[in-house]
Amino acid sequence: MVQVLFDNLPSALEQVRGGTLRGLGVTSPQRWPGVPDIPAVAETVPGFESVGFYGISAPKGTPPGIVDILNKAVGEALKDPKLVARLADVGGIPKPMTPAEFGKLVADETEKWTQGGGVRGRVGRD
């Protein structure tokens, strides 16, 4: 029997809602509206944040006009109330952004979870 595990919200949410799994904390900076009774880890460990994300990318060298078309199409899709509701149901919160903003997010998260910081970056350095 597993005593404790960190899992992503979409795969654990139904078990938490069904009562077969007890949620101890969410790793987003604040409580997640879909399970407001589960505290954010940051409430106990200030600054703690570990949030997964999904995005769409294109091969290096894709013409900027194509990138803009893709970005606009994704941004429009993320305004669809049915899609927003479905994402919320499985623990997702749409966050449309520009290609530059998404590139910065990827770079920041890569830095956070590699040698520049995060858990892996601290292993063996303490």
Backbone as a printed PyTorch tensor [residue, N CA C, xyz], in Angstrom:
tensor([[[  0.8400,  -1.1720,   0.0000],
         [  0.0000,   0.0000,   0.0000],
         [  0.8880,   1.2390,   0.0000]],

        [[  0.5520,   2.2110,  -0.8170],
         [  1.2830,   3.4710,  -0.8970],
         [  0.8230,   4.3640,   0.2510]],

        [[  1.7560,   4.8770,   1.0210],
         [  1.4190,   5.7280,   2.1610],
         [  1.3070,   7.2020,   1.7650]],

        [[  2.1760,   7.6450,   0.8740],
         [  2.1500,   9.0400,   0.4420],
         [  2.7510,   9.1180,  -0.9570]],

        [[  2.2340,  10.0390,  -1.7560],
         [  2.7750,  10.2350,  -3.0900],
         [  2.4160,  11.6130,  -3.5950]],

        [[  3.2940,  12.1810,  -4.4090],
         [  2.9970,  13.4170,  -5.1250],
         [  2.4870,  12.9880,  -6.4950]],

        [[  1.3150,  13.4270,  -6.8440],
         [  0.7330,  13.0890,  -8.1350],
         [  0.1980,  14.3740,  -8.7500]],

        [[ -0.0540,  14.3460, -10.0440],
         [ -0.6470,  15.5510, -10.6230],
         [ -2.1580,  15.5070, -10.4230]],

        [[ -2.7440,  16.6460, -10.3030],
         [ -4.1590,  16.7550,  -9.9530],
         [ -5.0850,  16.0190, -10.9140]],

        [[ -4.8970,  16.1150, -12.2230],
         [ -5.8420,  15.4210, -13.1050],
         [ -5.9310,  13.9130, -12.8610]],

        [[ -4.8250,  13.2720, -12.5460],
         [ -4.8950,  11.8240, -12.3620],
         [ -5.3780,  11.4220, -10.9740]],

        [[ -5.3120,  12.3090,  -9.9970],
         [ -5.7280,  11.9720,  -8.6360],
         [ -7.0800,  12.5470,  -8.2570]],

        [[ -7.5770,  13.4880,  -9.0160],
         [ -8.7580,  14.2480,  -8.6290],
         [ -9.9870,  13.3850,  -8.3800]],

        [[-10.2650,  12.4340,  -9.2500],
         [-11.4610,  11.6080,  -9.0740],
         [-11.3750,  10.7520,  -7.8130]],

        [[-10.1740,  10.2440,  -7.4900],
         [-10.0240,   9.4590,  -6.2680],
         [-10.2090,  10.3350,  -5.0310]],

        [[ -9.7170,  11.5700,  -5.0900],
         [ -9.8940,  12.5000,  -3.9720],
         [-11.3820,  12.8240,  -3.8150]],

        [[-12.0150,  13.1560,  -4.9110],
         [-13.4510,  13.4730,  -4.8630],
         [-14.2750,  12.2730,  -4.4050]],

        [[-13.8380,  11.0740,  -4.7760],
         [-14.5630,   9.8640,  -4.4190],
         [-14.2590,   9.3500,  -3.0230]],

        [[-13.2690,   9.9410,  -2.3660],
         [-12.9550,   9.5440,  -1.0060],
         [-12.0260,   8.3520,  -0.8670]],

        [[-11.4900,   7.8390,  -1.9860],
         [-10.5640,   6.7090,  -1.8860],
         [ -9.1150,   7.1710,  -1.7250]],

        [[ -8.8940,   8.4680,  -1.8250],
         [ -7.5710,   9.0530,  -1.6590],
         [ -7.7500,  10.3550,  -0.8910]],

        [[ -6.8920,  10.5770,   0.0650],
         [ -6.9950,  11.8010,   0.8560],
         [ -5.9290,  12.7830,   0.3860]],

        [[ -6.3760,  13.9130,  -0.0830],
         [ -5.4580,  14.9620,  -0.5140],
         [ -4.9200,  15.7130,   0.6890]],

        [[ -3.6050,  15.8260,   0.7710],
         [ -2.9760,  16.5350,   1.8850],
         [ -2.5980,  17.9600,   1.5220]],

        [[ -2.3480,  18.1950,   0.2600],
         [ -1.9510,  19.5300,  -0.1660],
         [ -1.8660,  19.6090,  -1.6730]],

        [[ -2.0490,  20.8070,  -2.1860],
         [ -1.8250,  21.0600,  -3.6070],
         [ -0.5410,  21.8740,  -3.7310]],

        [[  0.1480,  21.7090,  -4.8300],
         [  1.4580,  22.3470,  -4.9740],
         [  1.4120,  23.6680,  -5.7260]],

        [[  0.2120,  24.1250,  -6.0540],
         [  0.0770,  25.4590,  -6.6360],
         [  0.2530,  26.4840,  -5.5170]],

        [[  0.5250,  27.7310,  -5.8440],
         [  0.7570,  28.7350,  -4.7990],
         [ -0.4550,  28.9560,  -3.8880]],

        [[ -1.6570,  28.7720,  -4.4430],
         [ -2.8790,  28.9390,  -3.6570],
         [ -3.7050,  27.6520,  -3.7510]],

        [[ -4.6920,  27.5590,  -2.8810],
         [ -5.6250,  26.4350,  -2.9560],
         [ -6.2710,  26.4130,  -4.3280]],

        [[ -6.5720,  25.2080,  -4.7880],
         [ -7.2190,  25.0770,  -6.0860],
         [ -8.7250,  25.1010,  -5.8800]],

        [[ -9.4750,  25.9180,  -6.6560],
         [-10.9160,  26.0720,  -6.4470],
         [-11.7110,  24.7630,  -6.5190]],

        [[-11.2330,  23.7820,  -7.2680],
         [-11.9540,  22.5210,  -7.4030],
         [-11.9340,  21.6590,  -6.1520]],

        [[-10.9660,  21.8930,  -5.2740],
         [-10.8710,  21.1730,  -4.0040],
         [-10.4330,  22.1750,  -2.9230]],

        [[-11.3100,  23.1210,  -2.6000],
         [-10.9210,  24.2200,  -1.7160],
         [-10.5830,  23.8110,  -0.2870]],

        [[-10.9680,  22.6050,   0.1260],
         [-10.6530,  22.1560,   1.4840],
         [ -9.2310,  21.6200,   1.6150]],

        [[ -8.5500,  21.4250,   0.4950],
         [ -7.1780,  20.9240,   0.5380],
         [ -6.2410,  22.1290,   0.5130]],

        [[ -5.4090,  22.2850,   1.5240],
         [ -4.5360,  23.4600,   1.5860],
         [ -3.4220,  23.4050,   0.5460]],

        [[ -2.9060,  24.5680,   0.2270],
         [ -1.7030,  24.6520,  -0.6060],
         [ -0.5030,  24.3650,   0.2820]],

        [[  0.4610,  23.6320,  -0.2310],
         [  1.6890,  23.3610,   0.5250],
         [  2.3290,  24.6820,   0.9520]],

        [[  2.1890,  25.7100,   0.1220],
         [  2.7800,  27.0210,   0.4120],
         [  2.2160,  27.6560,   1.6780]],

        [[  1.0780,  27.1730,   2.1410],
         [  0.5370,  27.6790,   3.3970],
         [  1.4040,  27.2420,   4.5790]],

        [[  2.1070,  26.1340,   4.4170],
         [  2.9970,  25.6180,   5.4580],
         [  4.4590,  25.8800,   5.1210]],

        [[  4.7840,  25.7840,   3.8370],
         [  6.1570,  25.9910,   3.3590],
         [  6.1290,  27.1950,   2.4170]],

        [[  6.3130,  28.4110,   2.9570],
         [  6.2160,  29.6120,   2.1240],
         [  7.1160,  29.5430,   0.8840]],

        [[  6.5510,  29.9290,  -0.2400],
         [  7.3030,  29.9570,  -1.4870],
         [  7.2780,  28.6500,  -2.2570]],

        [[  6.7190,  27.5820,  -1.6600],
         [  6.6960,  26.2970,  -2.3620],
         [  5.7340,  26.3750,  -3.5320]],

        [[  6.2130,  25.9210,  -4.6830],
         [  5.3810,  25.8640,  -5.8800],
         [  5.9490,  24.8310,  -6.8280]],

        [[  5.0990,  23.9210,  -7.2520],
         [  5.4660,  22.9320,  -8.2580],
         [  4.2260,  22.6800,  -9.0990]],

        [[  4.1380,  23.3790, -10.2120],
         [  2.9470,  23.3230, -11.0310],
         [  3.3110,  22.8340, -12.4230]],

        [[  2.5970,  21.8290, -12.8880],
         [  2.8020,  21.3410, -14.2400],
         [  2.0790,  22.2270, -15.2360]],

        [[  2.4800,  22.1490, -16.4760],
         [  1.8110,  22.9380, -17.5110],
         [  1.8980,  22.1960, -18.8320]],

        [[  1.0000,  22.5370, -19.6970],
         [  0.9890,  21.9960, -21.0500],
         [  1.0680,  23.1670, -22.0050]],

        [[  1.6860,  22.9450, -23.1290],
         [  1.7790,  23.9890, -24.1300],
         [  1.9680,  23.3770, -25.4990]],

        [[  1.8900,  24.2040, -26.4900],
         [  2.1000,  23.7750, -27.8690],
         [  3.3300,  24.4930, -28.3860]],

        [[  4.1930,  23.7330, -29.0210],
         [  5.3900,  24.3440, -29.5980],
         [  5.5140,  23.9230, -31.0560]],

        [[  6.3480,  24.6150, -31.7580],
         [  6.6020,  24.3320, -33.1680],
         [  8.1060,  24.1680, -33.3460]],

        [[  8.5160,  23.5210, -34.4020],
         [  9.9550,  23.3360, -34.6290],
         [ 10.6930,  24.6660, -34.7350]],

        [[ 11.9450,  24.6620, -34.3080],
         [ 12.7960,  25.8450, -34.4500],
         [ 12.8190,  26.2570, -35.9260]],

        [[ 12.7230,  27.5480, -36.1380],
         [ 12.7510,  28.0550, -37.5090],
         [ 11.3730,  28.1930, -38.1470]],

        [[ 10.3240,  27.8300, -37.4100],
         [  8.9690,  28.0160, -37.9500],
         [  8.7600,  29.5130, -38.1790]],

        [[  8.2790,  29.8960, -39.3360],
         [  8.0800,  31.3170, -39.6150],
         [  7.1900,  31.9870, -38.5630]],

        [[  7.5530,  33.2030, -38.1550],
         [  6.7730,  33.9070, -37.1340],
         [  5.2840,  34.0210, -37.4600]],

        [[  4.9530,  34.1690, -38.7350],
         [  3.5390,  34.2700, -39.1180],
         [  2.7710,  32.9950, -38.7840]],

        [[  3.4110,  31.8560, -38.9670],
         [  2.7830,  30.5690, -38.6390],
         [  2.6290,  30.4480, -37.1260]],

        [[  3.6670,  30.8510, -36.3990],
         [  3.5980,  30.8190, -34.9320],
         [  2.4390,  31.6960, -34.4520]],

        [[  2.2880,  32.8650, -35.0530],
         [  1.1960,  33.7690, -34.6670],
         [ -0.1720,  33.1540, -34.9510]],

        [[ -0.3080,  32.4830, -36.0890],
         [ -1.5760,  31.8250, -36.4330],
         [ -1.8930,  30.7320, -35.4120]],

        [[ -0.9070,  29.9130, -35.0910],
         [ -1.1070,  28.8510, -34.1000],
         [ -1.4700,  29.4340, -32.7370]],

        [[ -0.7460,  30.4810, -32.3370],
         [ -0.9980,  31.1050, -31.0420],
         [ -2.4160,  31.6800, -30.9730]],

        [[ -2.8340,  32.3220, -32.0380],
         [ -4.1780,  32.8950, -32.0650],
         [ -5.2270,  31.7920, -31.9930]],

        [[ -5.0320,  30.7080, -32.7210],
         [ -5.9990,  29.5990, -32.7140],
         [ -6.1000,  28.9700, -31.3190]],

        [[ -4.9740,  28.7670, -30.6690],
         [ -4.9860,  28.1930, -29.3180],
         [ -5.6570,  29.1650, -28.3510]],

        [[ -5.3220,  30.4480, -28.4640],
         [ -5.9390,  31.4530, -27.6030],
         [ -7.4540,  31.4820, -27.7530]],

        [[ -7.9350,  31.3580, -28.9870],
         [ -9.3800,  31.3270, -29.2190],
         [ -9.9930,  30.0620, -28.6280]],

        [[ -9.3380,  28.9340, -28.7940],
         [ -9.8550,  27.6770, -28.2420],
         [ -9.9620,  27.7590, -26.7230]],

        [[ -9.0120,  28.4300, -26.1040],
         [ -9.0130,  28.5320, -24.6460],
         [-10.0630,  29.5010, -24.1120]],

        [[-10.8120,  30.1440, -25.0000],
         [-11.9390,  30.9850, -24.6010],
         [-13.2570,  30.2130, -24.6360]],

        [[-13.2400,  29.0210, -25.2130],
         [-14.4610,  28.2310, -25.3480],
         [-14.9380,  27.7690, -23.9740]],

        [[-16.1440,  28.1390, -23.5770],
         [-16.6430,  27.7910, -22.2430],
         [-16.6590,  26.2820, -21.9700]],

        [[-16.9520,  25.4840, -22.9860],
         [-16.9670,  24.0270, -22.7970],
         [-15.5560,  23.5080, -22.5120]],

        [[-14.5700,  24.0140, -23.2300],
         [-13.1880,  23.5920, -22.9960],
         [-12.7150,  24.0670, -21.6300]],

        [[-13.0150,  25.3030, -21.2780],
         [-12.6240,  25.8410, -19.9710],
         [-13.2390,  25.0040, -18.8530]],

        [[-14.5150,  24.6420, -18.9990],
         [-15.1890,  23.8300, -17.9830],
         [-14.5620,  22.4470, -17.8960]],

        [[-14.2400,  21.8550, -19.0220],
         [-13.6230,  20.5130, -19.0090],
         [-12.2410,  20.5590, -18.3760]],

        [[-11.4600,  21.5660, -18.7140],
         [-10.1410,  21.7070, -18.1040],
         [-10.2650,  21.8770, -16.5940]],

        [[-11.2010,  22.7020, -16.1530],
         [-11.4030,  22.9200, -14.7250],
         [-11.8020,  21.6200, -14.0350]],

        [[-12.5880,  20.8060, -14.7080],
         [-13.0490,  19.5490, -14.1290],
         [-11.9000,  18.5860, -13.8440]],

        [[-10.8420,  18.6930, -14.6190],
         [ -9.6930,  17.7910, -14.4110],
         [ -8.5000,  18.5060, -13.7860]],

        [[ -8.7220,  19.6960, -13.2610],
         [ -7.6590,  20.3770, -12.5360],
         [ -6.8530,  21.3730, -13.3380]],

        [[ -7.3220,  21.7350, -14.5060],
         [ -6.5740,  22.6680, -15.3380],
         [ -7.1350,  24.0720, -15.3190]],

        [[ -6.2620,  25.0210, -15.4430],
         [ -6.6590,  26.4230, -15.5240],
         [ -5.9940,  27.0070, -16.7720]],

        [[ -6.7740,  27.3830, -17.7800],
         [ -6.1750,  27.9290, -19.0020],
         [ -5.4040,  29.2150, -18.7080]],

        [[ -4.2720,  29.3320, -19.3170],
         [ -3.4770,  30.5500, -19.1600],
         [ -2.8810,  30.9050, -20.5240]],

        [[ -3.7020,  31.5180, -21.3720],
         [ -3.1810,  31.9030, -22.6940],
         [ -2.0180,  32.8760, -22.5320]],

        [[ -1.0440,  32.7510, -23.4120],
         [  0.0980,  33.6590, -23.3750],
         [  0.7000,  33.7930, -24.7610]],

        [[  1.5290,  34.7810, -24.9090],
         [  2.2100,  34.9910, -26.1870],
         [  3.3110,  33.9490, -26.3260]],

        [[  3.8060,  33.7550, -27.5460],
         [  4.9330,  32.8420, -27.7130],
         [  6.1350,  33.2430, -26.8480]],

        [[  6.3900,  34.5270, -26.7130],
         [  7.5240,  34.9770, -25.8840],
         [  7.2830,  34.6430, -24.4130]],

        [[  6.0470,  34.8450, -23.9400],
         [  5.7280,  34.5100, -22.5500],
         [  5.8790,  33.0080, -22.2970]],

        [[  5.4130,  32.2030, -23.2530],
         [  5.5360,  30.7570, -23.0980],
         [  7.0060,  30.3370, -23.1180]],

        [[  7.7890,  30.9490, -24.0100],
         [  9.2180,  30.6510, -24.0490],
         [  9.8980,  30.9840, -22.7370]],

        [[  9.5090,  32.0840, -22.1370],
         [ 10.0720,  32.4680, -20.8350],
         [  9.6570,  31.4740, -19.7550]],

        [[  8.3940,  31.0490, -19.7720],
         [  7.9260,  30.0590, -18.8060],
         [  8.7510,  28.7750, -18.9070]],

        [[  8.9390,  28.2880, -20.1190],
         [  9.7190,  27.0640, -20.3170],
         [ 11.1510,  27.2640, -19.8270]],

        [[ 11.7610,  28.3820, -20.1620],
         [ 13.1360,  28.6570, -19.7230],
         [ 13.2140,  28.7620, -18.2020]],

        [[ 12.2670,  29.4660, -17.5970],
         [ 12.2640,  29.6240, -16.1380],
         [ 12.0770,  28.2870, -15.4380]],

        [[ 11.1560,  27.4700, -15.9170],
         [ 10.9170,  26.1670, -15.3000],
         [ 12.1060,  25.2360, -15.5010]],

        [[ 12.7420,  25.3140, -16.6680],
         [ 13.9340,  24.5000, -16.9060],
         [ 15.0270,  24.8850, -15.9230]],

        [[ 15.2300,  26.1720, -15.7290],
         [ 16.2280,  26.6550, -14.7750],
         [ 15.8690,  26.2160, -13.3510]],

        [[ 14.6110,  26.3440, -13.0130],
         [ 14.1540,  26.0020, -11.6620],
         [ 14.4310,  24.5400, -11.3190]],

        [[ 14.2130,  23.6380, -12.2720],
         [ 14.2790,  22.2090, -11.9800],
         [ 15.5640,  21.5390, -12.4700]],

        [[ 16.5510,  22.3250, -12.8590],
         [ 17.8470,  21.7520, -13.2320],
         [ 18.9180,  22.3460, -12.3420]],

        [[ 20.1120,  22.4750, -12.8260],
         [ 21.2390,  22.9220, -12.0040],
         [ 21.0440,  24.3050, -11.4020]],

        [[ 20.2020,  25.1180, -11.9960],
         [ 20.0180,  26.4660, -11.4910],
         [ 19.1690,  26.5700, -10.2450]],

        [[ 18.4870,  25.5200,  -9.8680],
         [ 17.6290,  25.6110,  -8.6900],
         [ 16.7580,  24.3930,  -8.5590]],

        [[ 15.7600,  24.4820,  -7.7220],
         [ 14.8430,  23.3770,  -7.5250],
         [ 15.4740,  22.2230,  -6.7880]],

        [[ 14.7210,  21.1590,  -6.6650],
         [ 15.1670,  19.9940,  -5.9030],
         [ 16.4120,  19.3840,  -6.5220]],

        [[ 16.3760,  19.1430,  -7.8200],
         [ 17.5340,  18.5070,  -8.4580],
         [ 18.7840,  19.3770,  -8.3490]],

        [[ 18.5820,  20.6780,  -8.4330],
         [ 19.7290,  21.5740,  -8.3670],
         [ 20.3720,  21.6010,  -6.9930]],

        [[ 19.6240,  21.2220,  -5.9640],
         [ 20.1690,  21.2550,  -4.6260],
         [ 20.7430,  19.9170,  -4.1770]],

        [[ 20.3950,  18.8580,  -4.8620],
         [ 20.8830,  17.5430,  -4.4510],
         [ 22.4080,  17.5300,  -4.4750]],

        [[ 22.9890,  17.1350,  -3.3940],
         [ 24.4400,  17.0390,  -3.3010],
         [ 25.1490,  18.3410,  -3.0310]],

        [[ 24.4190,  19.4570,  -2.9480],
         [ 25.0650,  20.7450,  -2.7200],
         [ 24.8860,  21.2260,  -1.2970]],

        [[ 24.0230,  20.5730,  -0.5300],
         [ 23.7900,  20.9970,   0.8540],
         [ 24.8070,  20.3640,   1.7970]]])
